[in-house]
Structures are given as structure tokens and as C-alpha cells.
Amino acid sequence: MRLNVNAKSFKEDLLWAANSPTMMHPDPRKDAFNAALLGEINQWLLPHQAVPPESIQSCARLGIYFEHLWKYIFEQCPLFELVAHNLPVYRDKQTQGAFDFIYYCHYRQQYFHLEIAVKFYLGTQTDSHTDGQWDYWVGPGGEDRLDLKLNKMLNKQSELARTEEGRALLQTMGIEDITPELLLKGRLFYPLDACSAPPQASNPGHLRGHWLGIDQLARLPEEGEWRSLIRDEWLSDRAQGEFRTFNHVQLAGEIERRFEEYPFPVMLGHIPGSSAPERQLDRYFVTPERWLEDIASQTRS
């Protein structure tokens, strides 16, 4: 199913892509995207009339959409010149990987190779001995893990420019010197019923939420309003406009309806009760019965 993106949500997601905190600082030897540029990006983006490009309309995955948000920034913001996006590298006609972005920064007067991702992980630690380990942070579908993603970004994707084939490809573009960067954004969801340490090397200011099983709904706050969020709404932090909400009593019925359609964890937005036109959403994931047991077999190698 394609994401439903309009001009207003596109602008909000662009602001979120630029301004939300990074999730991880996994390796001091790998540069993060330069935070000093964010003020300059905002100065350009806030008055900018953002129009979703045609390519956005075909996005069916949130990760691809996140890439297109940054592609738009690199193409439109005068700070940058986009050189390549999703550029494959081959060895003997076999794909060795692809550069997410190659761009030139006029502010720093350098070429950069940027690898990006947006992820949402649930912490599944069960005792103090596992606190902080990357492999206990799992995607809601169970097929993705923080350690797998970081190891791929750190040891394969960001090293592509240092391979013989990667260097040769860059040289054909007139690029002799390039700096790798990493940008991992998203949100970490902590167990509602347990004290859990953040993963090692996480950004202290990372976005947070909680997760709980469907049998724990009574522990959620009774005041305020609730929304069940579709993937289009997982990025931006604010609830805007008219939308359907539920009170605490109605929440169980809505979650059960979603699970009947598809037994996949549901992201909830909690609006504490403000009447402001833009209201901050607290985020929760509610998982089906036996979710933790079911994903264990998928994520343990």
C-alpha cells in the first residue's frame, strides 16, 4: 500500500527529517551528518513552499520515503549539490552495494557519502545482563534488529568508497576525496513494565516511546485522547487537523479491530489533553499476544 502524502504532511516530514535527533552515535570514527548545518537548512526550509515530487507518490515503504525526503533537501537546498542517489557499485557484474547519497556541501566545500536510515525498534531486554546490547532492539515486524542494521551501515555501506570498485566509480565522476557520514533516525520504544537501559552508543536525546502487550492496555493513561497511527504518521511529532480519536475505554476495541485486519504491532499516539491546534503525540506500540515469543525465533541467529 502506498503512503498517503500531501503538501502539508510532506512539509512536516521534511522538518522532522532535518530536525529530529539522531538515534545512535555508534562509532566515533564515523562522522554523523553535520548538526551545524541544521540551522541553515531550517532557515531555508521554514519559508519554503514544499511540493511533493512525483516520485513520492509511488513510495510504499517508510524507509524509501525517508530517503526521498533527504533527496528533496539535497536537490532543493542551495547549501548542497546532489551528485548521486542510490548509485550501485558492481564487481564482475555483481552488485556490491549502493551509495545512498553522494553530495557536495558548499558550506564545507567537500564531497560526502551519506548513508541514512529511519528505524523504529522495541527493546526486548529481559534481565540486567542484556541491558544496552544492540541485538535486543527489534523492529515491530521481528525481521529487523538494531545490531544487524548498525553492523551493515558501519562495516559495509559506509566503507563502500574505500573499496577498489567504489574508488574507481568515484574517480569516473571526478571525485578523489570523499568523507563518509551516517544518519540513523527514528524512535526507540522501551518496555512499559520494565526498567530498561538504552542501547550502547545511543544519542542521549533520542526519541522515545513505550511498548506493551494488548493485555496491558489498562496500564495506559486514562486521560486524554488516543489515535491509532498508520505508517504515514510515524514520523512527524505533532497531531494536526481533524482525525478520529478514541478514549481509553474505546481503545481496546480499536486495537482488536486492527489486529483482526493484520496481526502487526499498532503504533498509538496519545494526546494528553491540550486544546492547542498542534498537539504533541506521545508514542506507544501495542503488540499482539505472544509477539515477544513469536519474534524470538525470527531474530535470534
N, C-alpha and C positions, 0 to 999 in steps of 0.2 A: 504494500500500500504506500502510495506517495505521500510525502509530507505536505501539509496544507500551509503554505506560506503566503502572506500578503505583505504589502508595503510596510505596514505598521509593525508586524511581528518580525519582519526582516530587519528593520532598523533596531529594534530592541535586541535581537540576537546578535547583530553586529556589535552593539555596545557591550553586550555580555562577553562576546568572544575576545574583545580587546581588554575589558576592564576586570573581568573575574580573576581571582587569584589562581596561580598555578597550583596543581595538586602536589607535585613532587619536585625535589631537588636531589635527584638520585646519585649524581656523580659530579664532584667539584671540578673535574677535568673537562666536563661538557658544559658549554655555555647555555644558559637559558635565554629565551628571547629578551632583548634589552628592555628592561622596565622603564628606563629613562625616556624611551620613545613614546610611552603611553600618553603622556600629556600632549605631545604633538599630534598623535593620532586622534585624541579626543577633540582637540581644537579644530581639526578638520572635520571629524565625523558628526559632532553635535549639530551644526547647522546644515549638514549635507543632506540633500534630498535623495535618499537611497531608493533605488528602483531595483527590485529583484530581477536578475538576469534570467533568460530563458532556461539556462542550464539548471537553475534551482528547481524548476517545476518537475524535473524528472528524478529528483533525489528521493530515494526510498529508505535510505539509511542515515541515521543521525551523524555518524562519523563522516560520511561523504558530504553532508550538508555543512558540517563544521569546516571541512576543507574549503568548500565553496565560499563560506563567509570570509576566510582569510585570503582566498584568491581575489575576492572583490576588493578587499583592503589593499592588497599589493598592486592591483590593477588601477585603482582609482585614487589612492592617496598619493599626493605629489612627493612624499618622502621616499617612495620606493619605485623601482622598476622591476616588474616581474619578468624574469628570464625564461623560466620553465616551471611547469606544474605536472606532477606525475610523469616524470621523464624516466623511461625504463633503461636499464643497463643490461647488456647482453654479454654472455660468454659462450662462444660456439653455438650461437642461435638460441641459447637457453637464457631465460630471464634470471638475473642475479638479484634483482631488486629494482626499486624506482626511487628517484629523488622526489620527495613530496613537493618541495619548493626550492628553486634557486632564484634568488633575488639580489638586486643591488640596492644598497642603502645609501642614499645621497648624504644623509646626516653623518654617517661613519665612513663614507667613501670606501666601502668594501663589498665584496660578494659574500653571500651567506647561503648555506644549505640548511634549510629548516625542516625538521621532522615534527609533525604535530599529531595529536590525537585528543579526543574527548571521551572520557570514560566515567562510568558510574559503578562503584564497587561496594559490596556489602561485606563487612568484617565478620568472619565466622570463627574467630578465636573461641576456644572452649576452656582454656586454662591459662594461667600466668606464664607458662613456659613458651607459649606461642605468640605472646604479645610482640607486635612490631614486625613479625615475619610477613614478607610480601605475599607468599603463597596462600595465606588465609584471607585474602581480599579477593572476592569473587564477583563476577558480573551477574546480573539478575537472571540471565538465562543459563548460567552454570558452565558455559563453554569458554569463558574468558577468565583470566587471572592476572592480577597486578604483576606478579613476578614474570610471567610469560611475556607480557606486553613490554615491561621495562627492559628485560634482557634483550628482546628483539630491537627495541629502539636504541639501546646503548651499544650493543655489540654487533649489530648488523646494519640497521638503517643509517645510523649516524656515521658509520665507518665507510659508507659506500664511496665517498670521494677519495678515500685512501687506497682503494683497490686499483689494480692496474687498469681494468676496464673503465672504472669510474673516472680516473685521471685522464685517460685517453679521450673519453667523451667530452669532458670539460674543456680539454685543450682544443677540440674542434670548434668550441664556442668562444675561444679566446680567453678562457679563464684559467689562470695558472695558480692562483692563490684563493682559497675559499675557506670560510670558517663554519664548522658545523654547529647547529643550535637545536635544542629540544624544547618542545612546548606541549606539556600534558595538562589538560584542564578537565574539570568535571566535579564530581562530588563523592565523598566517602560517607557511607551510611553505617553507623555504629549500632550494635545490638541494643534494643531498648531495655532489656532486662539484665545487662551485664556491664561492668566497668571494663572498657577495652582501650588499650593503648593505640595511638595512631601508628601507621606503618613507619618503619625506619626511613629516614631521609624525606619525610613528608614536609611540605611547607606548613609552618605553624598556623598560618592564616587560611588554610584550605577550607573550601566549602564543606559543610557537614549536614548530615541528616541522621535519621534513625531508621532501623528496620525491625519488624516484628512479624510473628505468625498471625494468621487470621484468628486464632483462638485467644489472642492478646488484645483485641480491639477495645475491650473495656478499660484498658490502661491508658488509652489516648485521652487528651484533654476534652472535657465535655463542653467547654465554652467555645464560641467562635463558629466558623463555617469551614466546610471541607469540600474539596474538589478532587475528583479522580482525573489525573493528568494523562493525556496521550503524549506520544513521543515528541510531537511538535512543540510541546510546552515544557520539555525537560530543561531547557537552557535558561531562558530569562528568569530573573528572580521575582518579578512583580506580576500581580494579577491585575489585568486591565479590562475595562469594558464589561459587557454583560455575559454572564456564563451561569451554568447551572451549579448550584451548591447544595450540600447536604448538612443536616445537623448530625450530632453524634448518634442519635437513635436510628437515623436512616442509613448510616454509613455501612453497617453490616450487609444490608440488602444490596447496596450498590457494589460492594466488593464481591459478593457472591454472584451477582449478575455478570460482572467482568470475568470471573473465574469460569463461569459456565460457557462464556464465549471462547475463552482461551486461558488455560491454567498457567498464566505467566504472572510474576510479581507485578503489583499495581503501585505506581507512584502516586502518592497523595500530596496535595497542597493544603496546608492548614492556614486559614486566615484568622488571626487571633481575635478580630472583632472591630478593627478600625473602620471608620466610615470614609476614610480618605479615598480619592479616586484611584490612586495607585497604592496597592496594599502588598506588603511583603509576605511571601509564602514561606512557611516552614515546610520542610520536605520529609516525607516518610515513604518507605517501601513496605507494603504488606505482602507477605509470601503465602502461597497455598500450603495446605497440610503436607507435612513430610518434605517440604522443599529442601531443608538442610540435608536430610538423609539422601534425597534423590540426586542432588548436585555433587555429593561427595564422590560418587563413582565416576562422574564426568571430569572432575577437576584434580583428582589425585593420580599422579603418574606412577 
